[in-house]
Amino acid sequence: MGGLSIIVGAVALVPAALAVALRSRVPAAVTGVLAHVAGTGFLVAAASSDRAAPYTTWLLLKWANGSISPLSQLAFWPYHAGLRGKLWIQRRRSAEPLFNNVTPKLFIGGWPEGANWLPPGQPSVIDVTCELPRTHDNRYLCLPCWDTQGRQQQQQHTQEAVA
């Protein structure tokens, strides 16, 4: 099982346990929200597992232009909010650079929160996330995959994007 599946599944246990433990003591709406948060986490954990990941990158409705459907943002708000919160904290607490220079014209790095987070010189961007939106206007190719998973047939697309 991939690292993302384990982490998201474990985190989803907290609201699930709270929904069960508090169901008779809190309004039904609170239990419903907790159940939705837990259900979202369990669904993402299952979808991003090693076995399912190659077939479920469409689940979060990320389009080829890098935008994420409003329907996905609404349905999966607990996952989107949790991931964005984690990245926000990580970026501000970590000394790790957002990108590294591999060759004179090739950088590898994390998700840029905006165009100002990209390397200098208007680089082309190959986006391999299925859960984070495009945040810039640079040349762009989306090859969505789950975090901790890889794509099998991206070499030709990669060469086209950086050409």
N, C-alpha and C positions, 0 to 999 in steps of 0.2 A: 504494500500500500504506500502511495506517495506521501511525502511530508505534509503537503497541504491537506490531504484527506484526514490525516491523524489530528492535526492542529484544529482544523475547523470542526471536525466531529467532536473532539474533546471539549471545545468551547461551547458547542451547541448543547452539551449535557447540562450546563448550568441553567439556562432558561427553561429547559425541559423539566429539570428537577424542581425548579421554582414554580412552574405552572402546575405540576402535580401537587406539590406540598401546600401551595397557597390557594388552590382552586375553591375551597369552601370559605376562605377568609377574605377574599378580594373580589371586586366586581368581575363579572364575566369578561368584560372588555380587556381587563388587565391580563387575565388568564389567556385570552385569545391572542393578545400581542406577544406574550411570552411563548405561546405555542407556535405562532408564526415565525418568531425569531429562531426558535429551535428547529422547526421544520425546514426553514431556509438553510440553516447550517448543515443539517443532515443531508439535504438534497445536494448541496454543493460538495460535501464530503464524498458522497457516493459518486457524483458525476466526475470528480477530479481524481478518482482512484485509478490505479495503474490500468486496470482492465477496461474501465469505461471512458477514460480521458480521450482516447483518439476519436470517439464518436459523439462527444457531448460538448465540444467547444462552442456550438451554436446556442447552448442553453441560455447564456446571458445576453443574447441578441446583439452582439457587437457586429456592426456592418463593415463592409470593405473600406469605407471612408474613415473608419476609426471611431465613429460615434456609437453610443450605446442607446438602444431603444428606450424611450420613456416608460414603456410597459415593463421592461426589465428593471429599470431603476425603481419603479414602484413595487413590483413583486419581490425583488431581491434587495430591498433597501437595507435590511440588516447586514447582509454580506458586503454590499458596496460601502456602507458607512463604516463598518468595522475595518475593512481593508484600507480605506482612505485614512481613518484615524491612526491605524498602525503605521502607515507610511509617513504621515505627518510627524508623529512622535519619533520614529526611527531617523528621519532626515535631520531632525533638530538635536538628536542626542548622539548620533554616530559621527565618528571622524572619517568614516569610509567615504571616498569620493563617489559622486553620482555616476561618473563615467571614467574610463581609463583609455589612454591612447595605445592602441595595439600596433598600428603601423602609421606612417605619416598621414594617411587619409582614412584610417579606420579606428573608430571608437566603439567600445562596448560598455553598456551601462544600464542603469535602472530607468524607471518610468519618469519622464520629465513632467513636473507639475505645470510647466508653461514653457513657452519658447525661450525664455531667459535661462532655463535650466539645461539647454542643449549646448554642445560644444560650439566654439566659434566657427564661422564660415558657412552657414546654411547647409549643414550636412543632411544627406538623405537619412531617413529613419525607417528601419525595419522593426515593426512592432510585433512581438511574439506573445502578447498577452490577449486573453479573451475577456478579461475583467476590468481593464483600465481604458479610459477613453483617450482619443487623440487630443493633444493640447497645443498644437502648433500648426503652421502652414507650410512646413518644409516638405520636400518630396517624400513620399510615404508609401509603404507597402505593409499591409496587415496580413500576418500569418498566425492566426490565433491559436494558442495552446494554453493549457492550464499551467499555473506555476508548478515547478518541479517536474514538469513533463516536457518532452521534446517532440518536434515534428520529424517525420520520416522523409518527406519529399520537398524540401524547401530550397535546395541548392540552386536550381534553375531560377526560381523567383528571386532569390537573394542576388544572384549575378545580374539579373535584369534591373533590380532596384538601385544598385550602386553604379551601374554603367552610365 
